[in-house]
Amino acid sequence: MKILVTGGFGVGKTTLVGSISEITPLTTEAEMTQAGAGVDEGLELRPDKTTTTVAFDFGRISIDEQIVLYLFGAPGQKRFHALWERLCEGAVGAIVLVDTRDVEGSFAALDRVERAGLPYLVAHNPFGDEAERWSLEEIRASLDIDAGTPLLRCDARDPGQVRTTLAELVAHRQRLLEQEPVG
């Protein structure tokens, strides 16, 4: 099953894929240059960030002998959105990572997964003190997320939390499939 991991710039997509992958993840991290300073949104919120994904990240995790998840981390900057459509092809669901330091940076990712018709959940990746200031209800309201869309906290560095998030996405997708009318 192909899972898309998306979200705004610097929300932890590469970290999430790398923290859970049972294989050495493929990453396309490149050094950030001054050329992106006038183009990429959110740089000012992440002054210590020195690399960025320029194509996609890839990892794999086996849930059991029959279920294998292939994780594709999409780049967050607007200049790479054309690639996002290709990454979306064949995906069965998506995790939209959110950073409350830049809530507005999440809207494009949410819009893309909704337009693609992908089942998705929203995972708040907490960063520092800012994480304590937002309840999940406040995040849901600020992003205008439907009540039926799962929203949970997921520290992208923690394999246990990532595994729980992936399991919730698979369960959410299954619930949606069971609700579809037959015929």
C-alpha positions in Angstrom: 0.0 0.0 0.0 1.4 3.4 -1.0 1.1 6.1 1.6 1.8 9.7 0.9 3.4 11.8 3.7 2.8 15.5 3.0 2.7 18.8 4.7 4.2 22.2 4.6 7.9 23.1 4.4 10.0 21.7 7.3 7.2 19.9 9.2 9.1 16.6 9.5 8.2 14.5 6.5 11.7 13.2 5.9 12.1 12.6 9.7 8.8 10.6 9.8 9.8 8.4 6.9 13.3 7.8 8.3 12.1 7.1 11.8 10.0 4.1 10.9 11.4 2.7 7.7 12.8 -0.9 7.9 15.1 -0.2 5.0 17.6 2.6 4.7 15.3 5.4 3.5 15.9 7.0 0.1 16.1 10.7 0.6 16.7 13.6 -1.8 17.9 16.1 0.7 19.9 18.9 -0.8 21.7 21.9 0.8 19.5 25.0 0.9 21.0 27.9 -1.0 20.2 31.6 -1.1 18.3 31.0 -4.3 15.4 29.6 -2.3 15.3 32.5 0.1 13.1 34.6 -2.1 11.0 31.7 -3.3 10.3 29.3 -0.4 7.8 30.2 2.3 8.5 29.4 5.9 12.2 29.8 5.9 12.1 32.5 8.5 10.4 30.1 10.9 13.2 27.5 10.6 16.5 29.4 10.7 18.5 26.3 11.6 17.2 24.2 8.6 20.0 23.7 6.2 18.6 21.0 3.8 15.4 20.4 2.0 13.8 17.6 0.0 14.0 18.3 -3.7 12.2 15.2 -5.1 10.8 12.7 -2.5 11.6 10.5 0.4 10.9 6.7 0.3 10.7 4.1 3.0 9.0 0.8 3.7 7.4 -0.7 6.8 5.9 -4.2 7.0 2.8 -4.2 9.2 2.6 -8.0 8.9 3.4 -10.6 6.2 0.5 -9.4 4.1 0.5 -5.6 4.6 3.5 -3.6 3.5 3.4 0.2 3.5 5.5 2.1 1.0 6.0 5.7 2.3 6.5 8.5 -0.1 7.4 11.9 1.5 6.5 14.8 -0.7 8.5 18.0 -0.8 6.7 20.9 0.9 7.6 23.9 -1.1 5.3 25.3 -3.8 8.0 25.0 -6.5 7.8 21.2 -6.2 4.0 20.8 -6.4 4.1 19.5 -9.9 5.9 16.4 -8.6 3.3 16.0 -5.9 0.7 14.9 -8.4 2.9 12.0 -9.6 3.6 11.0 -6.1 -0.1 10.9 -5.4 -0.8 8.4 -8.2 -1.6 5.0 -6.7 -1.6 6.2 -3.1 -4.3 4.7 -0.8 -4.0 7.4 1.8 -2.1 10.3 3.1 -0.7 11.7 6.4 -0.7 15.5 6.4 1.8 16.7 9.0 1.1 20.0 10.6 3.5 22.3 12.5 1.6 24.9 14.6 4.4 27.4 14.1 3.1 27.7 10.5 -0.5 26.6 10.4 -1.1 28.4 7.1 1.7 26.3 5.5 -0.6 23.3 5.9 -3.5 24.5 3.7 -1.9 23.7 0.4 -1.2 20.1 1.5 -4.8 19.7 2.8 -6.2 21.1 -0.4 -4.1 18.7 -2.6 -5.1 15.5 -0.7 -8.8 16.6 -0.7 -8.7 17.3 -4.4 -7.1 14.0 -5.1 -9.8 12.2 -3.1 -7.3 10.5 -0.8 -8.4 9.3 2.6 -6.1 11.2 5.0 -5.5 12.0 8.6 -3.8 15.1 10.1 -0.9 14.6 12.4 0.4 17.4 14.6 4.2 17.1 14.8 5.0 19.1 18.0 8.0 21.5 18.0 9.2 22.9 21.2 7.1 25.2 23.5 4.6 26.0 20.6 3.3 22.4 20.8 1.9 23.0 24.3 -0.1 26.0 23.3 -2.4 24.2 20.9 -5.0 21.7 21.8 -6.1 19.2 19.1 -9.5 21.0 19.0 -7.8 24.3 18.3 -5.8 22.8 15.5 -9.0 21.2 14.0 -10.8 24.6 14.1 -7.8 26.6 12.7 -7.5 24.2 9.8 -11.2 23.7 9.4 -10.8 19.9 9.4 -14.0 17.8 9.2 -15.0 16.1 12.4 -14.7 12.7 10.7 -11.0 13.3 9.8 -8.7 11.8 12.4 -6.4 14.3 14.1 -3.6 13.2 16.4 -0.3 14.2 17.7 2.7 12.4 16.2 6.3 13.2 17.1 7.9 12.3 13.7 11.1 11.2 15.5 9.3 8.5 17.6 8.8 5.2 15.7 6.1 4.1 18.1 4.0 7.3 17.5 4.6 7.0 13.7 3.5 3.3 13.8 0.3 4.4 15.7 -0.4 7.1 13.1 0.1 4.7 10.2 -2.2 2.2 11.9 -4.9 4.9 12.4 -4.6 5.9 8.7 -5.1 2.3 7.6 -8.1 1.9 9.9 -9.6 5.2 8.8 -9.2 4.1 5.1 -10.9 0.8 6.0 -13.8 2.6 7.7 -14.3 4.8 4.7 -14.3 1.7 2.3 -16.9 0.0 4.5 -19.2 3.1 4.3 -19.1 3.2 0.5 -22.3 2.0 -1.1 -22.0 -1.2 -3.1 -23.2 -1.2 -6.7 
